[in-house]
Amino acid sequence: MMKKNNQVRSRAIKRQVKKRSRKRKLILFILVPILLLVTATSVYALNMLNRAQTAVDNAYEDDGRDRSELREIDVDPGQDHVSILFIGIDQSEHRDNEGHALSDALVLATLNKDENSVKLLSIPRDSYVYIPEVGYNDKITHAHARGGSRATIDAVEGFLDIPVDYFVRLDFHAFVDVVDALGGITVDVPYELTESDSYDRRDSIHLLPGEQQVNGEEALALARTRKQDNDIERGRRQQMIMESILDKAVSIGSVNRLGNIIDAVGDNMATNLTFNEMTSFISYGISGHLNVETLNLEGSDLYLENSVGQNIYYYQLDEPHLAEVQTKLKTHLDLIDETDQYETNIDGETQTSPIENNN
């Protein structure tokens, strides 16, 4: 009887051992692929991190300032509310304008750490403002042609009275390459249009109205065109395209495209942001919800006669609306309280621009 009981216990123990063995095999079967996936992802992420750091390091460009003259102390994007000026330039070898290209797109972004919010202000390229680099009023698009990013920063700070802490300059080839690296983006084309491509091949891009998938060259054509409307509407289209790029960039399907995106941006970008400063903005994207507001500048058409009797077009900013935008951005950066009042100061004398062949 005792021998039989021992046999029963022995069989029970063997069953438990086999059961534990099966459970361990099942756990290993589940865990090993997960561990491999995590390891592979970590290696991939590390590789992307290294490529990103190399791209940013290669793109670094000193703007010649310790900080904005409108700041009393240095700012840290990891802790403070800051601003970034995005400068889109139409620079290419076939145009032979490297180093003195016009800025075709200007967007000032203010970022509030506490609210986890971003305000994007589109600045019309024909805005008639004072350009400190040359000492007279001109289209703001000409600032970059006269003195690069620093001249553009000084002009923006001058008419907005907002500190520009950082800048990011991209040429249109980067724009085209990024959209193509993402596999295209979805946009809403407002009307039928024909435009030149990035190599100035006339009417080589043709788009019909409606929501559709576009490639890099088509997205650029939509961002650049203003044949049927104006700079304000073009600014709104550029903001729409930026949002579409952001949506596609953070989608799961775009993870494997990150390498191409980094390469596309790195080859065609300049910025005074260091890699550590740039990574401090990650908190805005991973906090769960990012509040984005787009702003535009109201104004009216202005024609001024130049020295040879030609009427040159400018965009005259509406001063009351400009003051409202200034207050909103200063409040967002926590530079003033909402109840603070101030007057907008316009520096310099009004003069006709000597650049007469760019409209």
C-alpha positions in Angstrom: 0.0 0.0 0.0 2.8 2.3 0.9 4.6 1.5 -2.3 1.5 2.3 -4.3 1.1 5.7 -2.6 4.8 6.5 -3.3 4.2 5.7 -7.0 1.1 8.0 -7.1 3.1 10.8 -5.4 6.0 10.2 -7.9 3.6 10.4 -10.9 2.0 13.6 -9.4 5.4 15.2 -8.9 6.4 14.3 -12.5 3.2 15.8 -13.8 3.9 19.0 -11.9 7.5 19.1 -13.2 6.2 18.6 -16.7 3.5 21.3 -16.2 6.1 23.7 -14.8 8.3 22.9 -17.8 5.5 23.5 -20.2 4.7 26.8 -18.4 8.4 27.8 -18.6 8.5 26.9 -22.3 5.3 28.9 -22.8 6.8 31.9 -20.9 10.0 31.7 -22.9 8.0 31.3 -26.1 6.2 34.6 -25.3 9.2 36.5 -23.7 11.9 35.7 -26.2 10.2 37.3 -29.2 9.3 40.3 -27.0 12.9 40.6 -25.8 14.2 40.3 -29.3 11.7 42.9 -30.5 12.7 45.2 -27.6 16.4 44.7 -28.3 16.0 45.2 -32.0 13.9 48.3 -31.4 16.5 49.6 -28.9 19.3 49.1 -31.4 17.2 50.7 -34.1 16.3 53.6 -31.8 19.9 54.0 -30.8 20.9 54.0 -34.4 18.3 56.7 -35.2 19.4 58.7 -32.2 23.0 58.6 -33.4 22.0 59.6 -37.0 19.8 62.4 -35.6 22.6 63.7 -33.5 25.0 63.7 -36.4 22.5 65.4 -38.6 21.9 68.2 -36.0 25.6 68.6 -35.2 26.3 69.0 -39.0 23.5 71.5 -39.3 24.5 73.7 -36.4 25.0 77.3 -37.3 25.9 80.0 -34.8 23.7 83.1 -35.2 26.3 85.3 -33.6 24.3 86.1 -30.5 24.6 84.9 -26.9 20.8 85.4 -26.6 18.1 87.6 -28.0 18.5 91.3 -27.0 14.9 91.1 -25.9 15.9 88.6 -23.2 17.4 89.6 -19.9 18.7 86.1 -19.1 19.4 82.9 -21.0 16.6 80.5 -21.7 16.5 76.7 -21.4 14.0 75.0 -23.7 13.8 72.1 -21.2 12.4 74.5 -18.5 11.4 77.8 -20.1 8.8 79.0 -22.7 10.8 79.7 -25.9 10.3 80.7 -29.5 11.6 79.2 -32.8 11.6 81.0 -36.1 11.2 78.6 -39.1 12.7 80.0 -42.3 11.9 78.3 -45.6 14.2 79.5 -48.4 14.1 78.9 -52.1 17.8 78.2 -52.5 19.3 75.9 -55.2 22.3 75.4 -57.4 20.3 75.9 -60.6 19.1 79.3 -59.4 22.7 80.3 -58.4 21.4 82.0 -55.3 23.2 80.1 -52.5 23.9 82.4 -49.6 21.5 85.2 -50.7 18.1 83.4 -51.3 14.8 85.0 -50.4 12.8 83.5 -47.5 9.6 82.1 -49.1 8.1 81.0 -45.8 8.3 82.4 -42.3 6.6 80.8 -39.3 7.3 81.9 -35.7 6.5 79.3 -33.1 6.1 80.1 -29.5 6.1 77.1 -27.0 4.6 77.2 -23.5 5.9 74.5 -21.3 3.2 74.8 -18.6 0.3 74.6 -21.0 2.0 72.2 -23.4 0.9 74.4 -26.2 2.3 75.9 -29.4 1.2 79.0 -31.3 2.3 79.1 -35.0 2.3 82.6 -36.6 2.6 82.8 -40.4 4.4 85.9 -41.5 3.5 87.0 -45.1 6.6 87.3 -47.2 5.7 90.7 -48.6 5.1 92.3 -45.2 6.4 95.9 -45.2 8.6 96.1 -42.2 11.9 97.8 -41.1 15.0 95.7 -41.9 17.8 96.7 -39.5 20.4 95.0 -41.7 19.9 97.6 -44.4 18.3 100.5 -42.4 15.0 100.9 -44.3 11.6 99.4 -44.8 11.3 96.6 -47.2 9.6 93.2 -47.9 10.6 90.9 -45.1 11.4 88.2 -47.6 14.4 90.4 -48.7 16.0 90.3 -45.2 17.4 86.9 -45.7 18.9 87.9 -49.1 20.6 90.8 -47.5 22.0 89.2 -44.3 20.8 85.6 -43.9 19.2 84.1 -40.9 20.5 86.8 -38.5 19.0 89.6 -40.6 15.7 87.8 -40.7 15.7 87.3 -37.0 16.5 91.0 -36.3 13.6 92.0 -38.7 11.1 89.7 -37.0 12.1 90.8 -33.5 11.9 94.4 -34.6 8.3 94.5 -35.9 6.9 91.9 -33.5 8.8 92.9 -30.4 9.0 89.2 -29.5 12.3 87.5 -28.7 13.5 84.9 -31.3 15.4 82.4 -29.2 16.1 79.8 -31.9 15.9 79.5 -35.7 15.6 76.5 -38.1 16.3 77.2 -41.8 15.2 74.6 -44.4 15.4 74.8 -48.2 12.7 73.5 -50.5 14.7 70.4 -51.4 14.4 69.3 -47.7 10.7 69.9 -47.9 10.3 67.8 -51.0 12.6 65.0 -49.7 10.8 64.8 -46.3 7.4 64.5 -47.9 8.7 61.8 -50.2 10.4 60.0 -47.3 7.1 59.9 -45.6 5.5 58.3 -48.6 3.5 61.4 -49.4 0.9 63.3 -47.3 -2.8 64.0 -47.5 -3.9 67.5 -48.3 -7.0 69.4 -49.4 -6.3 71.3 -52.7 -8.6 74.3 -52.8 -8.6 74.8 -56.6 -7.1 73.5 -59.8 -3.5 74.8 -60.2 -0.4 74.5 -62.3 3.0 75.4 -60.9 6.7 75.0 -61.5 8.6 72.3 -59.7 11.6 72.8 -57.5 13.8 73.0 -60.6 11.7 75.8 -62.1 10.3 73.6 -64.9 7.3 75.7 -65.8 3.8 74.3 -65.3 5.2 70.8 -64.6 2.9 70.3 -61.6 -0.9 70.0 -62.2 -3.3 69.5 -59.3 -7.1 69.2 -59.3 -9.2 70.4 -56.3 -10.1 68.1 -53.5 -8.6 66.0 -50.7 -5.8 63.8 -52.1 -2.4 62.2 -51.6 0.5 64.3 -52.9 4.2 63.7 -53.3 7.0 66.1 -52.3 7.0 68.2 -55.5 3.2 68.5 -55.5 3.1 69.5 -51.9 5.7 72.2 -52.6 3.7 73.5 -55.5 0.7 73.8 -53.2 2.7 75.5 -50.5 4.3 78.0 -53.0 1.4 79.0 -55.3 -0.5 82.3 -54.9 -1.6 82.8 -58.4 -5.3 82.6 -57.5 -5.3 84.1 -54.0 -2.7 85.9 -51.8 0.0 85.5 -49.2 -2.5 85.1 -46.3 -4.1 82.1 -48.0 -0.7 80.7 -48.9 0.3 81.0 -45.2 -2.8 79.0 -44.2 -2.0 76.3 -46.8 1.5 76.1 -45.5 0.2 75.7 -41.9 -2.2 72.9 -43.2 0.7 71.2 -44.9 2.9 71.4 -41.8 0.1 69.8 -39.7 -0.3 67.0 -42.3 3.5 66.3 -42.3 3.4 66.2 -38.5 0.5 63.8 -38.5 2.2 61.5 -40.9 5.6 61.7 -39.2 4.2 60.4 -35.9 2.1 57.6 -37.4 3.2 54.0 -36.7 3.6 53.4 -40.4 6.3 56.0 -40.7 8.7 54.5 -38.1 10.7 52.7 -40.7 11.1 55.9 -42.7 12.8 57.8 -39.9 16.3 57.3 -41.3 15.4 58.8 -44.7 13.6 61.7 -43.0 16.6 62.4 -40.8 18.9 62.3 -43.9 16.6 64.6 -45.9 16.4 67.2 -43.2 20.1 67.0 -42.2 21.4 67.6 -45.7 19.3 70.8 -46.1 19.0 72.4 -42.6 20.7 75.0 -40.5 19.9 75.8 -36.9 21.3 77.3 -33.8 19.7 74.6 -31.7 22.1 72.0 -30.2 21.1 68.4 -30.2 20.4 68.4 -26.4 18.3 71.5 -26.8 16.3 69.9 -29.6 15.7 66.7 -27.7 14.2 68.8 -24.8 11.2 69.5 -27.0 10.3 65.8 -27.0 8.2 66.4 -23.8 5.7 68.4 -25.9 5.0 65.4 -28.1 4.9 62.6 -25.4 2.8 64.4 -22.8 -0.5 63.1 -24.2 -2.0 66.2 -25.8 -0.4 69.1 -27.6 -2.5 72.3 -28.1 -1.7 74.0 -31.4 -3.1 77.3 -32.5 -2.4 78.9 -35.9 -2.3 82.7 -36.2 -2.1 85.1 -39.2 -1.4 88.8 -39.6 -4.1 91.0 -41.1 -3.2 93.7 -43.5 -3.9 95.4 -46.8 -2.4 95.9 -50.2 0.2 98.7 -50.5 1.8 100.0 -53.7 4.8 102.3 -53.6 6.5 103.9 -56.5 10.2 103.2 -56.9 12.9 105.4 -58.4 12.0 104.4 -62.0 8.3 105.0 -61.7 7.2 101.3 -61.1 4.6 100.5 -58.5 5.9 97.8 -56.2 3.5 95.7 -54.2 3.9 95.3 -50.4 1.6 93.9 -47.7 0.9 96.7 -45.1 0.3 95.1 -41.7 -2.8 96.3 -39.7 -1.4 97.9 -36.6 -4.3 97.2 -34.2 -4.3 93.6 -35.2 -0.5 93.4 -35.0 -0.7 94.7 -31.4 -3.3 92.0 -30.6 -1.0 89.3 -31.9 2.0 90.7 -30.0 0.0 90.6 -26.8 -1.1 87.1 -27.4 2.5 85.9 -28.1 4.0 87.8 -25.2 1.4 86.3 -22.9 2.0 82.8 -24.3 5.7 83.3 -23.5 4.9 84.7 -20.1 6.6 88.0 -20.9 3.5 90.0 -19.8 0.2 89.5 -18.0 -2.9 89.4 -20.0 -3.9 92.8 -18.4 -0.7 94.5 -19.4 -1.0 97.2 -22.0 1.8 98.4 -24.3 2.3 100.3 -27.5 3.8 99.0 -30.7 7.0 100.8 -31.7 8.0 101.0 -35.3 11.7 101.7 -35.8 13.4 103.4 -38.7 12.1 105.5 -41.5 9.9 104.5 -44.3 11.8 104.2 -47.6 11.4 102.4 -50.9 13.2 99.2 -51.3 16.1 99.1 -53.8 15.3 95.5 -54.7 12.7 96.1 -57.4 12.7 92.9 -59.5 11.2 90.5 -56.9 7.5 90.6 -56.3 
